[in-house]
Amino acid sequence: MNNIEYFLDVFEKNSNKIALIWRNKSFSYKWLLNTFYQWLDTLEKENIKDGKVTIVEADFSPNSIALLIALIKKNNIIVPITEAVALKKKEFIKISQGQFLIKINSKDKVLIDKLNNKVDNKLLKKLNKNNVPGLVLFSSGTTGISKASLHNLIPLLNKFMVKRHSFKTITFLLYDHIGGFNTLFYTLSNAGMIITTQHRNPVDVLKLVEEYKVELLPTSPTFLNLLLISEEYKNFNMDSLKIITYGTEPMPKHTLEKLN
């Protein structure tokens, strides 16, 4: 069974809770569930059948999150990309053999294009044959031809089907990063609150921490070092923070010691 049903059940049981803060607007789990069903209808109308390789160009937003869940439900192969990789967009589409491109802009508006790529990659075809959803992620900082990794989403999502703590969490890591994916689905699986950010600098992030009483901040050593250098943490109330996690790169010992 497609394990996205577990998440839909969580949404139903927590329909009145706030699921998402986007540009200072709140969206409930009921809204997220309703928009998920709307996306299923849209995908059908646009002839985006189950299993199709679908490029999603977006950042975390109400529409992009609901779309992601709908694509998983339909066992699509999802290729998330962001504006940060604009120069490699064509290359990413070619390598992943994307069949559709769904672009969601900064105002959460949607544009859908059909692409002409043929899927002949053995790994992609194997996921389709097994009727399971997939996730294609590209590595950063590589030279030469970009390298992509293909994930079967069933085992990736299985780890979230255990009840854990419910947190108010900032989506600091990007939409096309495994850390961003994990942050999103951990929060959703525990009916937490997702607080999105358009700008990933100390001032803007700390404003959100203070305003929404953020409890979990997933971030990177580079950001934490900038935070320490700027000393902006002295200008905001951060008492709500319970956990700071970090990934994407090695953590220098002196940064970790100073942060503690």
C-alpha contacts under 8 A as a table, 3 or more apart, distances in Angstrom:
res1	aa1	res2	aa2	distance
2	N	5	E	6.52
2	N	73	K	6.67
2	N	75	N	7.90
2	N	132	V	7.29
2	N	154	I	7.13
3	N	6	Y	5.67
3	N	7	F	7.62
3	N	154	I	6.59
3	N	157	L	7.06
3	N	158	N	7.08
4	I	7	F	5.28
4	I	8	L	6.48
4	I	69	I	7.22
4	I	72	I	6.88
4	I	73	K	6.10
4	I	157	L	7.86
5	E	8	L	5.01
5	E	9	D	6.22
5	E	73	K	7.91
6	Y	9	D	5.24
6	Y	10	V	6.49
6	Y	161	M	7.03
6	Y	189	S	7.94
7	F	10	V	4.99
7	F	11	F	6.29
7	F	188	L	7.06
7	F	189	S	5.75
8	L	11	F	5.03
8	L	12	E	6.24
8	L	33	L	6.99
9	D	12	E	5.08
9	D	13	K	6.22
10	V	13	K	5.22
10	V	14	N	6.16
10	V	188	L	7.89
10	V	189	S	6.61
10	V	190	N	7.54
10	V	191	A	6.67
11	F	14	N	5.19
11	F	15	S	5.61
11	F	29	Y	5.18
11	F	30	K	6.65
11	F	32	L	7.68
11	F	33	L	6.42
11	F	188	L	7.98
11	F	191	A	7.15
12	E	15	S	5.14
12	E	29	Y	7.25
12	E	30	K	6.77
12	E	33	L	7.36
14	N	17	K	5.53
14	N	29	Y	6.31
14	N	30	K	7.68
14	N	191	A	6.69
15	S	28	S	6.44
15	S	29	Y	4.59
15	S	30	K	4.29
15	S	31	W	7.87
16	N	28	S	6.02
16	N	29	Y	6.41
16	N	30	K	6.44
17	K	28	S	5.53
17	K	29	Y	6.00
17	K	191	A	7.68
18	I	21	I	7.72
18	I	26	S	6.41
18	I	27	F	5.72
18	I	28	S	4.19
18	I	29	Y	6.13
18	I	192	G	7.95
18	I	193	M	6.13
19	A	26	S	7.57
19	A	27	F	5.84
19	A	28	S	4.93
19	A	29	Y	5.08
19	A	32	L	7.51
19	A	188	L	7.44
19	A	191	A	6.94
19	A	192	G	6.51
19	A	193	M	4.82
19	A	194	I	6.05
20	L	26	S	5.74
20	L	27	F	5.14
20	L	28	S	6.72
20	L	62	P	7.26
20	L	193	M	5.57
20	L	194	I	4.62
20	L	195	I	5.92
20	L	196	T	7.55
21	I	24	N	5.97
21	I	25	K	5.49
21	I	26	S	4.60
21	I	27	F	6.42
21	I	193	M	7.47
21	I	194	I	6.12
21	I	195	I	4.76
21	I	196	T	6.15
22	W	25	K	5.26
22	W	26	S	6.49
22	W	27	F	7.91
22	W	61	S	6.40
22	W	62	P	7.15
22	W	195	I	6.57
22	W	196	T	5.50
22	W	197	T	7.52
23	R	196	T	7.53
23	R	197	T	7.72
27	F	31	W	6.08
27	F	32	L	7.11
27	F	62	P	7.52
28	S	31	W	5.08
28	S	32	L	6.36
29	Y	32	L	4.90
29	Y	33	L	6.09
30	K	33	L	5.11
30	K	34	N	6.17
31	W	34	N	5.15
31	W	35	T	6.06
32	L	35	T	5.17
32	L	36	F	6.09
32	L	62	P	7.38
32	L	66	A	6.04
33	L	36	F	5.07
33	L	37	Y	6.58
33	L	66	A	7.56
34	N	37	Y	5.29
34	N	38	Q	6.37
35	T	38	Q	4.82
35	T	39	W	6.13
35	T	63	N	7.49
35	T	66	A	6.04
36	F	39	W	5.13
36	F	40	L	6.44
36	F	66	A	4.83
36	F	67	L	6.42
36	F	69	I	6.74
36	F	70	A	5.64
37	Y	40	L	5.04
37	Y	41	D	6.54
37	Y	70	A	7.43
38	Q	41	D	5.19
38	Q	42	T	6.28
39	W	42	T	4.85
39	W	43	L	5.99
39	W	66	A	7.22
39	W	67	L	6.02
39	W	70	A	6.23
40	L	43	L	5.27
40	L	44	E	6.31
40	L	70	A	5.85
40	L	71	L	8.00
41	D	44	E	5.18
41	D	45	K	6.24
42	T	45	K	5.06
42	T	46	E	6.11
43	L	46	E	5.12
43	L	47	N	6.19
43	L	48	I	5.12
43	L	49	K	7.29
44	E	47	N	5.06
44	E	48	I	5.90
44	E	49	K	6.68
45	K	48	I	7.65
48	I	52	K	6.52
48	I	100	F	7.44
49	K	52	K	5.91
49	K	74	K	7.63
49	K	76	N	7.96
50	D	74	K	4.85
50	D	75	N	5.63
50	D	76	N	5.58
51	G	74	K	6.70
51	G	75	N	5.06
51	G	76	N	3.90
51	G	77	I	6.02
51	G	128	N	5.55
51	G	131	N	7.11
51	G	132	V	7.73
51	G	133	P	7.01
52	K	76	N	5.14
52	K	77	I	6.08
52	K	99	Q	6.46
52	K	100	F	7.67
53	V	76	N	6.04
53	V	77	I	4.54
53	V	78	I	6.07
53	V	79	V	7.30
53	V	96	S	7.69
53	V	97	Q	6.97
53	V	98	G	4.93
53	V	99	Q	5.28
53	V	100	F	6.67
54	T	76	N	6.85
54	T	77	I	6.05
54	T	78	I	5.14
54	T	79	V	6.00
54	T	98	G	5.61
54	T	99	Q	5.91
54	T	100	F	4.85
54	T	101	L	5.95
54	T	102	I	7.30
55	I	78	I	6.09
55	I	79	V	4.56
55	I	80	P	5.87
55	I	81	I	7.21
55	I	93	I	7.19
55	I	98	G	5.93
55	I	99	Q	7.62
55	I	100	F	6.00
55	I	101	L	4.65
55	I	102	I	6.10
56	V	78	I	7.05
56	V	79	V	5.95
56	V	80	P	4.73
56	V	81	I	6.12
56	V	101	L	6.03
56	V	102	I	4.93
56	V	103	K	5.90
56	V	104	I	7.66
57	E	80	P	5.93
57	E	81	I	4.79
57	E	82	T	5.34
57	E	83	E	7.40
57	E	101	L	7.38
57	E	102	I	6.23
57	E	103	K	4.66
57	E	104	I	6.21
58	A	61	S	7.85
58	A	64	S	6.50
58	A	80	P	7.24
58	A	81	I	6.46
58	A	82	T	5.34
58	A	83	E	7.46
58	A	103	K	6.18
58	A	104	I	5.14
58	A	105	N	6.47
58	A	106	S	7.97
58	A	175	Y	7.06
59	D	64	S	7.08
59	D	82	T	6.19
59	D	104	I	7.86
59	D	106	S	7.85
59	D	174	L	6.90
59	D	175	Y	5.27
60	F	64	S	6.07
60	F	65	I	6.49
60	F	171	T	7.43
60	F	174	L	7.69
60	F	175	Y	5.91
60	F	196	T	6.46
61	S	64	S	5.22
61	S	65	I	6.14
61	S	108	D	6.66
61	S	196	T	7.25
62	P	65	I	5.53
62	P	66	A	6.39
62	P	108	D	7.38
63	N	66	A	5.25
63	N	67	L	5.97
63	N	104	I	7.54
63	N	108	D	6.28
64	S	67	L	5.03
64	S	68	L	6.09
64	S	104	I	6.81
64	S	108	D	7.83
65	I	68	L	5.14
65	I	69	I	6.51
66	A	69	I	5.30
66	A	70	A	6.32
67	L	70	A	5.01
67	L	71	L	6.15
68	L	71	L	5.25
68	L	72	I	6.33
68	L	78	I	7.83
69	I	72	I	5.15
69	I	73	K	6.23
70	A	73	K	5.02
70	A	74	K	6.38
71	L	74	K	5.10
71	L	75	N	6.29
71	L	76	N	5.30
71	L	77	I	7.77
71	L	78	I	7.14
71	L	133	P	7.81
72	I	75	N	5.02
72	I	76	N	5.91
72	I	77	I	7.93
72	I	78	I	7.88
72	I	133	P	5.47
72	I	134	G	7.76
72	I	153	L	7.96
73	K	76	N	7.73
73	K	133	P	7.68
74	K	133	P	7.35
75	N	128	N	7.78
75	N	131	N	6.14
75	N	132	V	5.01
75	N	133	P	3.81
75	N	134	G	7.15
76	N	132	V	7.59
76	N	133	P	5.03
76	N	134	G	6.43
77	I	124	L	7.70
77	I	133	P	5.53
77	I	134	G	4.31
77	I	135	L	5.66
77	I	136	V	7.22
78	I	133	P	7.67
78	I	134	G	5.99
78	I	135	L	4.84
78	I	136	V	6.16
79	V	96	S	7.39
79	V	98	G	7.73
79	V	135	L	6.03
79	V	136	V	4.90
79	V	137	L	6.57
79	V	176	D	7.86
80	P	136	V	7.31
80	P	137	L	7.13
80	P	175	Y	6.68
80	P	176	D	4.87
81	I	85	V	6.95
81	I	89	K	7.75
81	I	175	Y	7.16
81	I	176	D	5.19
82	T	85	V	5.92
82	T	86	A	7.22
82	T	174	L	7.84
82	T	175	Y	7.00
82	T	176	D	6.54
83	E	86	A	5.11
85	V	88	K	5.44
85	V	89	K	6.12
86	A	89	K	5.06
87	L	90	K	7.73
88	K	91	E	5.20
88	K	92	F	6.09
89	K	92	F	5.15
89	K	93	I	6.22
90	K	93	I	5.16
90	K	94	K	6.20
91	E	94	K	5.14
91	E	95	I	6.13
91	E	146	S	7.69
92	F	95	I	5.23
92	F	96	S	6.04
92	F	138	F	7.76
92	F	146	S	7.46
93	I	96	S	5.34
93	I	97	Q	5.88
93	I	98	G	5.27
94	K	97	Q	5.04
94	K	98	G	6.72
94	K	117	N	7.33
95	I	98	G	7.95
95	I	148	A	7.72
96	S	136	V	7.25
96	S	148	A	7.62
97	Q	117	N	5.41
97	Q	118	K	6.36
97	Q	119	V	5.67
98	G	101	L	7.25
98	G	115	L	6.81
98	G	117	N	6.12
98	G	119	V	7.84
99	Q	114	K	6.26
99	Q	115	L	4.82
99	Q	116	N	6.28
99	Q	117	N	5.57
99	Q	118	K	7.32
99	Q	119	V	7.96
100	F	112	I	7.26
100	F	113	D	5.79
100	F	114	K	4.59
100	F	115	L	5.20
101	L	112	I	5.74
101	L	113	D	5.10
101	L	114	K	6.38
101	L	115	L	6.95
102	I	110	V	6.91
102	I	111	L	5.76
102	I	112	I	4.52
102	I	113	D	6.49
103	K	110	V	5.71
103	K	111	L	5.12
103	K	112	I	6.37
104	I	107	K	7.79
104	I	108	D	5.45
104	I	109	K	5.36
104	I	110	V	4.63
104	I	111	L	6.52
105	N	108	D	5.19
105	N	109	K	5.48
105	N	110	V	6.75
106	S	109	K	7.43
119	V	124	L	7.37
119	V	125	K	7.37
120	D	124	L	7.55
120	D	125	K	6.86
121	N	124	L	5.40
121	N	125	K	6.22
122	K	125	K	5.10
122	K	126	K	6.06
123	L	126	K	5.02
123	L	127	L	6.48
123	L	150	L	7.83
124	L	127	L	5.37
124	L	128	N	6.44
124	L	150	L	7.98
125	K	128	N	5.02
125	K	129	K	6.08
126	K	129	K	5.01
126	K	130	N	6.27
127	L	130	N	5.14
127	L	131	N	6.13
127	L	132	V	5.59
127	L	133	P	7.00
127	L	134	G	6.95
127	L	152	N	7.26
128	N	131	N	4.98
128	N	132	V	6.40
128	N	133	P	7.84
132	V	152	N	6.99
132	V	153	L	7.28
132	V	154	I	6.96
133	P	152	N	6.30
133	P	153	L	5.52
133	P	154	I	7.04
134	G	150	L	6.75
134	G	151	H	5.46
134	G	152	N	4.74
134	G	153	L	5.14
135	L	150	L	5.71
135	L	151	H	5.04
135	L	152	N	6.62
135	L	153	L	6.39
136	V	148	A	6.44
136	V	149	S	5.59
136	V	150	L	4.58
136	V	151	H	6.36
137	L	148	A	5.56
137	L	149	S	5.37
137	L	150	L	6.67
137	L	176	D	6.59
137	L	177	H	6.93
137	L	178	I	7.49
138	F	146	S	6.90
138	F	147	K	5.76
138	F	148	A	4.36
138	F	149	S	6.32
138	F	176	D	7.99
139	S	142	T	6.72
139	S	146	S	7.04
139	S	147	K	5.80
139	S	148	A	6.30
139	S	149	S	7.77
142	T	145	I	7.78
142	T	146	S	6.35
142	T	147	K	7.47
143	T	146	S	7.11
151	H	156	L	7.77
152	N	155	P	6.59
152	N	156	L	6.95
153	L	156	L	4.90
153	L	157	L	5.95
154	I	157	L	5.38
154	I	158	N	6.10
155	P	158	N	4.93
155	P	159	K	6.98
156	L	159	K	6.30
157	L	160	F	5.55
157	L	161	M	7.15
157	L	185	F	7.65
158	N	161	M	5.37
159	K	162	V	6.70
160	F	163	K	7.50
160	F	185	F	6.98
160	F	186	Y	5.89
160	F	189	S	6.14
161	M	189	S	6.89
163	K	189	S	7.48
163	K	190	N	6.26
164	R	190	N	6.33
165	H	190	N	6.60
166	S	187	T	6.73
166	S	190	N	5.07
166	S	191	A	6.20
166	S	192	G	4.71
166	S	193	M	7.95
167	F	187	T	6.71
167	F	190	N	7.92
167	F	192	G	4.98
167	F	193	M	6.43
167	F	214	V	7.70
167	F	215	E	5.81
167	F	216	L	6.24
168	K	187	T	7.82
168	K	192	G	5.71
168	K	193	M	4.56
168	K	194	I	6.09
168	K	195	I	7.10
168	K	212	Y	7.87
168	K	213	K	7.36
168	K	214	V	5.00
168	K	215	E	5.23
168	K	216	L	6.20
169	T	183	T	7.85
169	T	187	T	7.11
169	T	192	G	7.47
169	T	193	M	6.12
169	T	194	I	5.15
169	T	195	I	5.84
169	T	214	V	5.82
169	T	215	E	6.17
169	T	216	L	4.80
169	T	217	L	6.05
169	T	218	P	7.79
170	I	194	I	5.96
170	I	195	I	4.66
170	I	196	T	5.77
170	I	197	T	7.16
170	I	214	V	7.04
170	I	216	L	6.87
170	I	217	L	5.75
170	I	218	P	7.06
171	T	174	L	7.22
171	T	180	G	6.46
171	T	183	T	6.77
171	T	184	L	7.13
171	T	194	I	6.75
171	T	195	I	6.29
171	T	196	T	5.28
171	T	197	T	6.73
171	T	217	L	7.93
171	T	218	P	7.28
172	F	180	G	7.22
172	F	196	T	7.46
172	F	197	T	6.85
172	F	200	R	6.62
172	F	217	L	7.44
172	F	218	P	6.29
172	F	219	T	5.89
173	L	177	H	6.65
173	L	179	G	6.03
173	L	180	G	4.61
173	L	218	P	7.01
173	L	219	T	6.25
174	L	177	H	5.36
174	L	179	G	7.61
174	L	180	G	5.18
175	Y	180	G	5.46
175	Y	181	F	6.57
176	D	180	G	6.97
176	D	181	F	7.45
177	H	180	G	5.16
177	H	181	F	6.34
178	I	181	F	4.97
178	I	182	N	6.10
179	G	182	N	5.11
179	G	183	T	6.09
179	G	247	G	7.52
179	G	248	T	7.70
180	G	183	T	5.10
180	G	184	L	6.20
181	F	184	L	5.25
181	F	185	F	6.34
182	N	185	F	5.38
182	N	186	Y	5.89
183	T	186	Y	5.35
183	T	187	T	6.19
183	T	218	P	7.37
184	L	187	T	5.36
184	L	188	L	6.21
184	L	194	I	7.34
185	F	188	L	4.95
185	F	189	S	5.82
186	Y	189	S	5.32
186	Y	190	N	6.51
187	T	190	N	5.46
187	T	191	A	6.19
187	T	192	G	4.86
187	T	193	M	6.65
187	T	194	I	6.80
188	L	191	A	5.00
188	L	192	G	5.90
188	L	193	M	7.65
188	L	194	I	8.00
189	S	192	G	7.66
195	I	208	L	7.66
195	I	212	Y	7.91
197	T	200	R	6.74
197	T	204	D	7.71
197	T	205	V	7.07
197	T	208	L	7.95
199	H	204	D	6.26
199	H	205	V	7.40
200	R	204	D	6.71
200	R	205	V	6.23
201	N	204	D	5.71
201	N	205	V	6.09
201	N	223	F	7.42
202	P	205	V	5.28
202	P	206	L	5.90
202	P	223	F	7.44
202	P	226	L	7.18
202	P	227	L	5.58
202	P	230	S	7.85
202	P	232	E	6.65
202	P	233	Y	7.97
203	V	206	L	5.30
203	V	207	K	6.11
203	V	232	E	6.52
204	D	207	K	5.15
204	D	208	L	6.55
205	V	208	L	5.28
205	V	209	V	6.39
206	L	209	V	4.81
206	L	210	E	6.18
206	L	232	E	7.91
206	L	233	Y	7.10
206	L	236	F	6.51
206	L	238	M	7.60
207	K	210	E	5.28
207	K	211	E	6.02
207	K	236	F	7.04
208	L	211	E	5.07
208	L	212	Y	5.77
208	L	213	K	7.57
208	L	214	V	7.17
209	V	212	Y	5.71
209	V	213	K	5.29
209	V	214	V	4.60
209	V	215	E	7.75
209	V	237	N	7.79
209	V	238	M	6.46
209	V	240	S	7.60
209	V	241	L	7.56
210	E	213	K	5.25
210	E	214	V	6.98
210	E	236	F	6.31
210	E	237	N	5.38
210	E	238	M	6.00
210	E	240	S	7.69
211	E	214	V	7.96
213	K	238	M	7.73
213	K	239	D	7.98
213	K	240	S	5.18
213	K	241	L	7.34
214	V	217	L	7.33
214	V	240	S	5.92
214	V	241	L	5.85
215	E	240	S	5.42
215	E	241	L	4.14
215	E	242	K	5.04
215	E	243	I	6.45
216	L	241	L	6.07
216	L	242	K	6.10
216	L	243	I	4.94
216	L	244	I	5.96
216	L	245	T	7.70
217	L	241	L	7.45
217	L	243	I	6.38
217	L	244	I	4.81
217	L	245	T	6.25
218	P	244	I	5.81
218	P	245	T	4.60
218	P	246	Y	5.69
218	P	247	G	7.99
219	T	223	F	6.77
219	T	224	L	7.44
219	T	244	I	7.30
219	T	245	T	6.06
219	T	246	Y	4.78
219	T	247	G	6.68
220	S	223	F	5.35
220	S	224	L	6.36
220	S	245	T	7.82
220	S	246	Y	4.72
220	S	247	G	5.32
220	S	248	T	6.28
220	S	249	E	7.04
221	P	224	L	5.02
221	P	225	N	6.05
221	P	246	Y	6.25
221	P	247	G	7.09
221	P	249	E	6.90
221	P	250	P	7.18
221	P	251	M	5.44
221	P	252	P	7.54
221	P	255	T	7.57
222	T	225	N	5.16
222	T	226	L	6.31
223	F	226	L	5.04
223	F	227	L	6.13
224	L	227	L	4.90
224	L	228	L	6.28
224	L	255	T	7.63
224	L	259	L	7.58
225	N	228	L	5.13
225	N	229	I	6.19
225	N	255	T	6.17
226	L	229	I	5.10
226	L	230	S	5.97
227	L	230	S	5.32
227	L	231	E	6.00
227	L	232	E	6.34
227	L	233	Y	6.90
228	L	231	E	5.13
228	L	232	E	7.55
228	L	233	Y	7.65
228	L	258	K	7.84
228	L	259	L	7.19
231	E	234	K	5.89
231	E	235	N	7.92
232	E	235	N	5.41
232	E	236	F	7.21
233	Y	236	F	5.60
233	Y	237	N	7.73
233	Y	238	M	7.39
234	K	237	N	7.85
237	N	240	S	7.86
238	M	241	L	5.77
241	L	244	I	7.51
247	G	250	P	7.29
247	G	251	M	7.92
251	M	255	T	7.09
251	M	256	L	6.83
252	P	255	T	5.39
252	P	256	L	6.49
253	K	256	L	5.24
253	K	257	E	6.19
254	H	257	E	5.10
254	H	258	K	6.08
255	T	258	K	5.21
255	T	259	L	5.99
256	L	259	L	5.04
256	L	260	N	6.17
257	E	260	N	5.27
